[in-house]
Amino acid sequence: MKTTILNCHALTGENATPTPAPVDIEIEGRLITEVRPAGAREPAAGTVIDGREL
């Protein structure tokens, strides 16, 4: 089952640096499969969460 969190910020890299712009995060099972710029493509089939509401 895939879940996509739209328009959120992520902590990346060894120093947990916040992304400079919003991103979409795609999760499959317990693994993050993709972090991409917000709106770069349509979310995969599955659950979609608007990160602005979190």
CNS distance restraints for C-alpha pairs under 8 A (distance, minus, plus):
assign (resid   1 and name CA) (resid  28 and name CA) 5.81 0.50 0.50
assign (resid   1 and name CA) (resid  29 and name CA) 5.99 0.50 0.50
assign (resid   1 and name CA) (resid  46 and name CA) 6.39 0.50 0.50
assign (resid   2 and name CA) (resid  26 and name CA) 7.02 0.50 0.50
assign (resid   2 and name CA) (resid  27 and name CA) 5.62 0.50 0.50
assign (resid   2 and name CA) (resid  28 and name CA) 4.50 0.50 0.50
assign (resid   2 and name CA) (resid  29 and name CA) 6.70 0.50 0.50
assign (resid   2 and name CA) (resid  44 and name CA) 7.03 0.50 0.50
assign (resid   2 and name CA) (resid  45 and name CA) 6.86 0.50 0.50
assign (resid   2 and name CA) (resid  46 and name CA) 5.06 0.50 0.50
assign (resid   2 and name CA) (resid  47 and name CA) 6.43 0.50 0.50
assign (resid   3 and name CA) (resid  26 and name CA) 5.88 0.50 0.50
assign (resid   3 and name CA) (resid  27 and name CA) 5.10 0.50 0.50
assign (resid   3 and name CA) (resid  28 and name CA) 6.38 0.50 0.50
assign (resid   3 and name CA) (resid  44 and name CA) 7.79 0.50 0.50
assign (resid   3 and name CA) (resid  46 and name CA) 5.69 0.50 0.50
assign (resid   3 and name CA) (resid  47 and name CA) 4.64 0.50 0.50
assign (resid   3 and name CA) (resid  48 and name CA) 5.80 0.50 0.50
assign (resid   3 and name CA) (resid  49 and name CA) 7.55 0.50 0.50
assign (resid   4 and name CA) (resid  24 and name CA) 6.80 0.50 0.50
assign (resid   4 and name CA) (resid  25 and name CA) 5.58 0.50 0.50
assign (resid   4 and name CA) (resid  26 and name CA) 4.42 0.50 0.50
assign (resid   4 and name CA) (resid  27 and name CA) 6.11 0.50 0.50
assign (resid   4 and name CA) (resid  43 and name CA) 6.26 0.50 0.50
assign (resid   4 and name CA) (resid  44 and name CA) 7.14 0.50 0.50
assign (resid   4 and name CA) (resid  46 and name CA) 7.59 0.50 0.50
assign (resid   4 and name CA) (resid  47 and name CA) 6.30 0.50 0.50
assign (resid   4 and name CA) (resid  48 and name CA) 4.87 0.50 0.50
assign (resid   4 and name CA) (resid  49 and name CA) 6.15 0.50 0.50
assign (resid   5 and name CA) (resid  24 and name CA) 5.58 0.50 0.50
assign (resid   5 and name CA) (resid  25 and name CA) 5.14 0.50 0.50
assign (resid   5 and name CA) (resid  26 and name CA) 6.51 0.50 0.50
assign (resid   5 and name CA) (resid  48 and name CA) 6.02 0.50 0.50
assign (resid   5 and name CA) (resid  49 and name CA) 4.74 0.50 0.50
assign (resid   5 and name CA) (resid  50 and name CA) 5.91 0.50 0.50
assign (resid   5 and name CA) (resid  51 and name CA) 5.69 0.50 0.50
assign (resid   6 and name CA) (resid  23 and name CA) 6.66 0.50 0.50
assign (resid   6 and name CA) (resid  24 and name CA) 4.42 0.50 0.50
assign (resid   6 and name CA) (resid  25 and name CA) 6.57 0.50 0.50
assign (resid   6 and name CA) (resid  38 and name CA) 6.59 0.50 0.50
assign (resid   6 and name CA) (resid  39 and name CA) 7.87 0.50 0.50
assign (resid   6 and name CA) (resid  48 and name CA) 7.31 0.50 0.50
assign (resid   6 and name CA) (resid  49 and name CA) 6.16 0.50 0.50
assign (resid   6 and name CA) (resid  50 and name CA) 5.02 0.50 0.50
assign (resid   6 and name CA) (resid  51 and name CA) 5.23 0.50 0.50
assign (resid   6 and name CA) (resid  52 and name CA) 7.75 0.50 0.50
assign (resid   7 and name CA) (resid  22 and name CA) 5.01 0.50 0.50
assign (resid   7 and name CA) (resid  23 and name CA) 5.27 0.50 0.50
assign (resid   7 and name CA) (resid  24 and name CA) 5.57 0.50 0.50
assign (resid   7 and name CA) (resid  38 and name CA) 5.45 0.50 0.50
assign (resid   7 and name CA) (resid  39 and name CA) 7.83 0.50 0.50
assign (resid   7 and name CA) (resid  50 and name CA) 6.61 0.50 0.50
assign (resid   7 and name CA) (resid  51 and name CA) 5.30 0.50 0.50
assign (resid   7 and name CA) (resid  52 and name CA) 6.26 0.50 0.50
assign (resid   8 and name CA) (resid  22 and name CA) 5.01 0.50 0.50
assign (resid   8 and name CA) (resid  23 and name CA) 5.40 0.50 0.50
assign (resid   8 and name CA) (resid  24 and name CA) 6.44 0.50 0.50
assign (resid   8 and name CA) (resid  25 and name CA) 7.91 0.50 0.50
assign (resid   8 and name CA) (resid  38 and name CA) 7.90 0.50 0.50
assign (resid   8 and name CA) (resid  50 and name CA) 7.96 0.50 0.50
assign (resid   8 and name CA) (resid  51 and name CA) 4.85 0.50 0.50
assign (resid   8 and name CA) (resid  52 and name CA) 6.46 0.50 0.50
assign (resid   9 and name CA) (resid  18 and name CA) 6.40 0.50 0.50
assign (resid   9 and name CA) (resid  19 and name CA) 5.68 0.50 0.50
assign (resid   9 and name CA) (resid  20 and name CA) 7.82 0.50 0.50
assign (resid   9 and name CA) (resid  21 and name CA) 6.93 0.50 0.50
assign (resid   9 and name CA) (resid  22 and name CA) 5.10 0.50 0.50
assign (resid   9 and name CA) (resid  23 and name CA) 5.87 0.50 0.50
assign (resid  10 and name CA) (resid  17 and name CA) 7.98 0.50 0.50
assign (resid  10 and name CA) (resid  18 and name CA) 5.51 0.50 0.50
assign (resid  10 and name CA) (resid  19 and name CA) 5.58 0.50 0.50
assign (resid  10 and name CA) (resid  22 and name CA) 7.99 0.50 0.50
assign (resid  10 and name CA) (resid  23 and name CA) 7.19 0.50 0.50
assign (resid  11 and name CA) (resid  16 and name CA) 4.66 0.50 0.50
assign (resid  11 and name CA) (resid  17 and name CA) 5.08 0.50 0.50
assign (resid  11 and name CA) (resid  18 and name CA) 4.40 0.50 0.50
assign (resid  11 and name CA) (resid  19 and name CA) 6.31 0.50 0.50
assign (resid  12 and name CA) (resid  16 and name CA) 4.85 0.50 0.50
assign (resid  12 and name CA) (resid  17 and name CA) 5.24 0.50 0.50
assign (resid  12 and name CA) (resid  18 and name CA) 6.25 0.50 0.50
assign (resid  12 and name CA) (resid  19 and name CA) 6.85 0.50 0.50
assign (resid  13 and name CA) (resid  17 and name CA) 6.42 0.50 0.50
assign (resid  19 and name CA) (resid  23 and name CA) 7.59 0.50 0.50
assign (resid  21 and name CA) (resid  37 and name CA) 7.50 0.50 0.50
assign (resid  22 and name CA) (resid  37 and name CA) 6.50 0.50 0.50
assign (resid  22 and name CA) (resid  38 and name CA) 5.53 0.50 0.50
assign (resid  23 and name CA) (resid  35 and name CA) 6.50 0.50 0.50
assign (resid  23 and name CA) (resid  36 and name CA) 5.47 0.50 0.50
assign (resid  23 and name CA) (resid  37 and name CA) 4.42 0.50 0.50
assign (resid  23 and name CA) (resid  38 and name CA) 4.17 0.50 0.50
assign (resid  23 and name CA) (resid  39 and name CA) 7.83 0.50 0.50
assign (resid  24 and name CA) (resid  35 and name CA) 5.82 0.50 0.50
assign (resid  24 and name CA) (resid  36 and name CA) 5.45 0.50 0.50
assign (resid  24 and name CA) (resid  37 and name CA) 6.09 0.50 0.50
assign (resid  24 and name CA) (resid  38 and name CA) 4.91 0.50 0.50
assign (resid  24 and name CA) (resid  39 and name CA) 7.18 0.50 0.50
assign (resid  25 and name CA) (resid  32 and name CA) 7.10 0.50 0.50
assign (resid  25 and name CA) (resid  33 and name CA) 7.83 0.50 0.50
assign (resid  25 and name CA) (resid  34 and name CA) 5.85 0.50 0.50
assign (resid  25 and name CA) (resid  35 and name CA) 4.63 0.50 0.50
assign (resid  25 and name CA) (resid  36 and name CA) 6.66 0.50 0.50
assign (resid  26 and name CA) (resid  32 and name CA) 5.92 0.50 0.50
assign (resid  26 and name CA) (resid  33 and name CA) 5.66 0.50 0.50
assign (resid  26 and name CA) (resid  34 and name CA) 5.10 0.50 0.50
assign (resid  26 and name CA) (resid  35 and name CA) 6.45 0.50 0.50
assign (resid  26 and name CA) (resid  43 and name CA) 7.88 0.50 0.50
assign (resid  26 and name CA) (resid  44 and name CA) 7.92 0.50 0.50
assign (resid  27 and name CA) (resid  31 and name CA) 5.59 0.50 0.50
assign (resid  27 and name CA) (resid  32 and name CA) 4.35 0.50 0.50
assign (resid  27 and name CA) (resid  33 and name CA) 5.49 0.50 0.50
assign (resid  27 and name CA) (resid  34 and name CA) 7.18 0.50 0.50
assign (resid  28 and name CA) (resid  32 and name CA) 6.38 0.50 0.50
assign (resid  28 and name CA) (resid  33 and name CA) 6.42 0.50 0.50
assign (resid  36 and name CA) (resid  40 and name CA) 6.73 0.50 0.50
assign (resid  43 and name CA) (resid  48 and name CA) 7.24 0.50 0.50
assign (resid  50 and name CA) (resid  54 and name CA) 7.34 0.50 0.50
